[in-house]
Amino acid sequence: MGNSSVIKFGTDGWRGVIADDFTFDNVRLAAAAIGHYILSRKDPGEGVCIGYDTRFGSQAFAQTVAEVLAFAGIPVKLADRITPTPALSYGVRAHCAAGGVMITSSHNPYQWNGVKYKAYYGGSGRPTIISEIESYLGKPLPKAASSAKIEMVDFQTPYVEAISKFADLDLIRKSGLKFAVDCMYGAGRGVLADIFTQIGVEFVEIRAQHDPLFPGINPEPIEPHIRALQEATVQHGCHAGFATDGDADRIGAVDEHGNFVDPHKIFSVLLQWLLERKKWPGDVTRAFNTTKMLDRICARYGRTLHEHGIGFKYVCDLMLEKDILIGGEESGGIGIKRHLPERDGLLNALLLANVMAEEGRTLGQLVARLQEEYGEHQYGRLDLHIQDDLKNATIAKARAGVKEFAGMPVEHVETLDGIKFFLKNPEAASKPKAAETWLLLRASGTEPLLRIYSESCSKESVNKLLEAAREFAMNSLG
């Protein structure tokens, strides 16, 4: 029997350690809760689309979810191969399905797997939907008079056609640019390679083989996990390198010199291009832990910026309610509503190539131009894997009031999602257009993990603040 108490849907579904809490019995409980939601709130005849990534057991777990739903009379379209999450989301909308389920743990280490729920509109389930699914956990799913059909479907081909039309492939082809592509052993393998091959663009693809152990890395497109991409980009003389995470909904990048280009700069490059070149209408959204450079870009072009909690479901919520052009989060999840209310690492890689081709600049040159126009913005993140008692004590101590970090006085505090300290940085006085200096502490709701984020006008300031926050946390029980 499964244990519904260990199943908690976080910012984008439920994740667990394989064979510990992510078991077939618990996956059946999660599937049953999704089935209850479909039966009570949707037309079950519209069916559910199910996809899976490269993780250990993903295909078998996807088959299990399919069987639970079909048993309850809900028809299933099951992916015929390993599928990127955005391709599954696109399939949900293209097939007018009641919803979708993706078996993936995205960027987590190899021991983890997960269940993501995708709503009928092709994006993350809104907070109200996720809460309702959780409310059904542990409730037996009634058996239908006869089981519904499980049909094997190719979600990838129509999705690739869609993103190929969204970007200007002809412009990329004519540019003479060369790219490195890092699949990080994930579900994005072969997608960009096939597109570049078809249009005759030079590229190098690495880590495209199927290996559920993700040897030596977490499939998260940040340092140090993208070191192989940094080396390949320089070694092969590429103008940029693109990486997608385990299920290919997040993007990371490196410039022509092998320097890591963080998701904040990627978001900023895409936003500047959309506003300056495309002139598409709409507001912009960003999560609480993302760069304030986006605020400056929006101010320059007179666009409204919405700040929200951490997790792409909040971006999706706003996209469904307002005229949103683009929205994103700190971890490389960026979505463009004209395509889908969903983050998409593969589309964003193509669009970065598109921007480079249109501007006639390398990725490094695009980032340098942003830093010059909007002031230097440097960013850092530190993940502290600490026990819940220390994690909770750190947050309590931060809430009680802090006067300074790394010798920088606290000017004001915001608590939209975690505790964010805005600091007076003496270094900023000597820098025109200096970035605001801030430090954010946020406890994970699902793991023994404290995340620390910082942005400032120099890498030195960021590193000082991250180290000061680490000491603050480690001494919180003293």
N, C-alpha and C positions, 0 to 999 in steps of 0.2 A: 504493500500500500504506500502511496505517496504521502508527503507531508506538506499541506498547503501553507503552513505557517512560514516556510522558508522561501515561498514565492512572493517576491515583492517587485512590482513593476516600477522601475526608476524613471529617469528622464526619457528613456526610449525603449522600454520593454524590460524583461526579466533576464538577468544573467546569473550563472552559477558555475561552480567548479564541477567539471565532468566526473561522474561516478561518485561524487560526494553529495551535493544537493541537486546537480543537474543530471537527473536519472530519467529513465523512460517513464517510471511511474509519475514523477513530478511533471514531466513534459505532458503526460496525458491530462493531469489536473489543470495545467495552464491551457491546454487545448480545449478542455471541457468548458472552462470559464469563457473562452473566446466564443465557443459554440453557443453558450447560453446568451451571450450578448447579441450574436447574429440572429438567433431565433426570436429574441424579444424586441430588438430594435430595427432590424433590417429585413429585407425580403430574402429568406434563405435560398430561394430559387436562383438568385443571382450568383450564388456560389462564392468560393474563397480561392484566391491564388496563393500558392505556397512555393517558396524558394529556399535555397540553402547555399552556404559558402563552402570553403575548403577545409573547415575544421574537422577534427576527429569526430566521426559519428553523425555529422550534419545531415547526410542523405537519409540515414536510418531514422533520425529524429524527425525529419520532415515527413517521411513516410508514416510515422506514428501519428503525427498531427493530422495528416490526411485521413487516416483510418478512423480516428476519433470523430472527426467532423462528418465524414461520409456515413458512419454508423448512426449519426443523429439526423441523417437525411439532407445534409448540406453538400451539394456537388463541389468537387475539388478540381482545380487545374493545378497540377503539380509540375514543377520545373523538370525538364528532361535532361538537365545538366547543371553543373555549378553555375550560379547566377549572381551578378552583382545586386546589392540591395536596390539601387535606383532603377535597375531593369525590372525587378519584381514590382516596385511601386508604379512604374510606367504601365506594366501589365495589368495591375489592378484597375487603373483608370481606363486603359484601352479596351479591356474586356467588360467594363461596367460591372465589376464584381462588387459584392457586398463588403469585402475587405480583403486583407492579405496577411500572411504570416511569413516571416523571414527567420530561418534558423541561422543565427550568427551571434558572435560576441564581438563583432566589429574589430576594435583595435586592442582588445584585451590579450593577455598572454595565452599561450597554447592550451593551458589547462582548462580554460573557460569556454563555455558556449552559452547561447541565449536564445530567447524568443522575442522577436520584435513584432508589434502589431502595426499594420498599415491600414488606414481607413479608406473608404470608397473613393476619396478624392486623390489618392496616390501620394499620401504623405503620412507623417507620424500621427498616431492617434492623439486627438486633443486630450488635455488633462481630464475633462469630464468623461470621455470614452474610457480612458485607462482606469479611472476610479471605478467605473461601473463594471469593467471586466474583473477587476480585483474583488469586487463585492460578490462575485459568483464563485470564487475559489472554494473548492471543497464540496460544491453542490453537484450531485450526480446528474449527468446529462441523459435525458430520456432517449430511449432507442426508438428510431423511426420504424414504421411498418416494414419498410424495405430500405436497405442501404443505398445511398446515392453513388453516383459514378465518380471514379477517380481517373482523370484524363491527363495524359502527359502532354505538356505544352512547351514550345520554344518561346521564352520571354525575351531572350537576348537579341535575336535578329531585328525585330521591330524597334526595340529600344535603340540599337546602334544606328538604324536608319534615322530615327528621330533626332539624336544628338548630332548626327552628321549633317542634317539640314539646318540645325540651329547655329552651327559655326560656319564660317566662310572657308570651306576646305580649299577652294580654288586659290584664294589669297594665300593660304598657308603653303600650298603646293608651289606657288610662284616665288615665294620669299627666299628660297635657298637655305632656310634654317634647318638645323639638325638638332634632334632631341634625344635625351636618354629617358627611358621609361622603367620605373621600378614597381613591379607588381606586389612586392613584399610577400610572395607566396599566396596571395589572396585571390579573391573572386574576380578581380579586374584583369586577370591574365589574358593576354592575347587581344584585348579589345582595342586599345590604342594602336598596338602593333598592326592589327589587321587594317585599321583605318589608314594609318600612315603608309602601309604597303600598297593599298589600293590607289592612293593618290600620288604615290611616288615621292614621298618625303623620306629623307635619310633619318634613321633612328637606330638606337641600340636598346634592346630590352633585357633586363636582368631580373632574376628571382621570379621567373614565370612558371617554374615547375610546381607541381602539386606536392606540398610537404606540410602536413598538419602540425608538425612540431615547430614551424617557423624558426628554423635553426639559428640560434644566436641573437634573435631579435624578438621584440613585441611588434606585431604588424601595425604600428602606429607611425605615421609619416612625419616624425620629428627626430631631432638628435637624441641619442646616438644611433638610432635604428636605421637612419638613412645614409650611414657612412659609405656603404657600397655604392649608392647612387652618386654621392659626392665624388668618389674616386672615378667612377665610370664616365661621368659628365666631363671631367677634366681630361682623362686619358684619351677619350674619343673625340675631343674637340667639339663638344656640343654647345649650343647656345643657351640651353636650359635643361634641367632634369625634372621630371614629374614623378611623384610617388602617390599611390593610392593605398588605403588601409585594407584590412582583412576582408571587408565586404564592399570596398570601392566607393563608399559614399563620402569619404573625406579625402582631402588633397594636402600634399606637402610638396615643396619644390626646392631646387637649388639653382643658383645662378651659374654663369659660364665659368666662374672661378672656383666652383664647388662650395660657395658659401650657402648656408641654410637660409632659405627665404620662408619666414614663418607665416602661418595662415593669416595673420593680421595684415601683412604686406600683400599677400595674394588677394585678400578681400579688398584692400585699398586700391590695388592696381585695377581690378575688375570694376570697382565702383567708379573710379575716375574715368575709365574708358566708356562705361555705360552712360555717364552723365555728359561727358565732353564730346564723344564721337557719335554714340547712338542716339543720345537725347531722348531716351525712352522715359515715359512718365512714371510716377510712383514714389512712395516714401521708401525709407530704408530702415531696417531693424538690425539691432546688434545685441548680443548677450552682455550681461553685467561685467563679464571678465574680458571683454575685447578692447582693442585699441581705441583711444580717443582721437586718433588721426581721422577716423571715419566721421566724427562730429565736425571736424574742420573742413573736410571735403564737402559734407552736406551743407554746411553754412555757406561755403563759397558758391555753391550752385543753387542755394535757396530751397533745399529739400528738407522735409521733416524727417527727423530721426527718432525712432522708438527704441528705448532701452528696456530690456526685459530679463527675466530669470534665465538661468543656465540650463540648456537643453533645447534641442531643435524643435520640440513640440510647441514651444512658445513662439518661435518664428512662424511655424505652420499656422498656429492660432491666428496670428496677426494677418498672415497672408489670406486667410479665409474671410477675415472681417474687413480688411481695408485694401486700398490700392497700393500694394507693396511691389517695388521693383526688385529688390534683392534683400536677403537677410542672412545672417550667419552667426556662428559661435566661434569660440576660441580654438577649438580642437580641429579646425579644418573643414567643418561642415558649413557649406555655403549653398544657398538655394536661390534660383531665379524663377519667380512665379510664372513667367510666360512659358516655361518648360514644365515645371511641376512644383508644388509646394513641398519640396523635398531637397535635401542636400545631395550633391552629386559630384564626386571626385573626378570622374571620367569626363563629364561635360566641362567642368571647370578647367581641367588640363587642356582640353581642346580650345577653350576660350582664351586661356593664357597664350597659347600658340597663336591664336587669332589676333590678340592685342599686339604681340611682338611683331607679327607680319605687317599689321596695319601701321604701327608706329615706326617700323624699321629700326627697332632697338632690341638689344639683348634683355633678358630678364633683370640682370644686374643694373643695366642702365635705366630701366623703368623704375626700379626701387630707388636708385640714387636720385632720380628726378623728384619722386614723391618726398624724400627726406629733405630735399632742397626747398621745395615749394611749401611744405607744411610743417617744417621743423623736424629735427631728428627725434624719432620715436624708437626706443629699444624696449624689448619685452623679454620676460623670463617666467618660467614656471618650475615649481619644485613639488614633487609628490612625496609626501612623508607617509610611509606604511607603518602606522602606529596603532596600538590597541585602542579600543573604543574609549576606555577610561581616560587615557591621555588625550585623545582627540577631543572628547567632550569637555575636559578640563581646560584645554587650550581655548576653545570657543567661549566658555564661561569667563575665563580670565580676560579675553579680548572684549567681551561685552561689558565687563565691569569698568572699563575705561583704561586707555593707554595714552601716555603723554608724548612718547617719541619712539621711533625705530631708527637704529643706526645713527643716532644723533640728530635726526631730522624731526622737528616738532610736528605733531598731528594738528592739522588745521580744521578738518571736519571729518565726519564719519557717515557712510551710507550703508544701509542694511537690506537692500533689495533681495539679495541672495548671497548669504555669507556676510562677512564684516569687512568693509572696504575703508581703509585709512588714506586720506589725502594728506600729503606731507609737504612741508616747506623745504625745498631742496636748494641749498646755497649755490649749487653748481648752475642752476637754471638762470641766475642773475646775469651770468656772462654769455648766455647763449640766446641769440634772437630766435623767436618762435619756439622756445623750449617746450617740450612736451610736459604735460602735467605729471607729477610724480605721485603714484598711488601703490598701495599694497593691499591685497585681498586674501583673507583666510576663509576657506570654505571646507566644511566637513562633508564627506560623501555620505549619502543617506543609505547606501547599500553595501559599503565595504569599510574595513578598518583603515581608512585613508583620509589624510588631511591634505588638501591641495592649497598651495601658496602661489599667488600670481603677483607680478609687479610690472609696472611700466614707468619709464623715466626717460630723461634726455641723454643718458649714456649707459653703456653696458656695465660700467663700473658701479654706477648708482644702483642699477637693478640687482647686480650680484651682491652688493652690500646689504640691500634690503632683504633679499631672499635668505641670506645667512643669518641676519638678525632675527628674522621670523622663525627660522629653524631653531635657534637657541631659545627663543620665546616659548615655542611649543614644547621642546624637550624638558624645559624647566617648569612646566605648568603644574606638575604635581608636587613640586618641591616646597 
